């Protein structure tokens, strides 16, 4: 028989044991769980960005927990591992997409046990993983939240490099005090997300998925917000309860929009938008008609 308390305790303990054995790079990189003492009407499963860690979903996770929901933000394979990583010794990020797809499906099966409606979400490359799950299990997922999804980059040269060259690359903002993940990576480890992003963009034109909230920023220099809009328009044809929002340039919200430490000084707006969406039953047409301040 299913026992909720035993299940949640096992999820926490298994993640701790696995991450202790890595060893973990930084305590911020550990999986984040916010569990109520009972199953909840909604349960959220979030996937962090490339080379980063679950710390990116700590603020949103805490806010959703305070609203009475269960939240899981697991550490992805190959991420958050302590080591002296550089170009000669790059971090052990997977270069086979099946590693990630197996991972997200396993966590989805666990999340389903903890609430009535499962909502999945992801930031950047984590948004690609969430979108993939939304295609795989559209009947079992209530909503999908995509924060600056990495469908492709905002720089044609960088996209070309990701597609063609197998070298090591360091992030330009690697010394950001809000970054607790890796400072660099081997290009093939990122290429799989570029390929998946383009596949998702094409599939949404022909195949229904879940209702989605897609969030962009005009100051995002890493992703292509025009493709975010294209994705939204394709999803909207099948799911009228999908929403889209792009933060104004004046707010200066960067690609790393999930925490204040990484540069989003209007994080409360992102959190309020996500909460409003998952608790609303309005279609996009009704949102526009009512003139709601998104």
ABEGO torsion letter per residue (X at the ends): XBBAAAAAAAAAAAAAAAAAAOBBABAAABBBBBBBABBBABBBBBBBBBGBBAAAAAAAAAAAAAAGBBBBBBBBBGBGBBEBBBAABBBBBBABAAAAAAAAAAAAAAAAAABABBBBBBBEAAAAAAAAAAAABAAABABBBBBGBBABBABAAAAAAAAABABBBBBAAAABAABABBABBBAAAAAAAAAAAAAAAAAAAABBBBBBBBBBBAABAABBAAAAAAAAAAAAAABAABBBBBBBAAAGBBABAABAAAGBAAAAAAAAAAAAAAABABBAAAAAAAGBBX
